[in-house]
């Protein structure tokens, strides 16, 4: 039973997430000849304040906005 897990920064529409699930499902079916009913897809969305690289969150990279001030 193939399982695809994707982690994204939040901010996409439900339609975009649904399209991603569909495309991933189709890719797995094609690539490894998996039975369509056996393919599992999990999408996790992480708040931009909880995802950082180089000690800078995605929210901080995107500029000022609502939320608590940083150090």
Buried (B, 14 or more C-beta within 10 A) or exposed (E): EBEBEEEBBEEBEEEEBEEBBEEBBEEBBEEEEBEEEEBEBEBEEEEBBEBEEEEEBBBBEEEEEEEEEEE
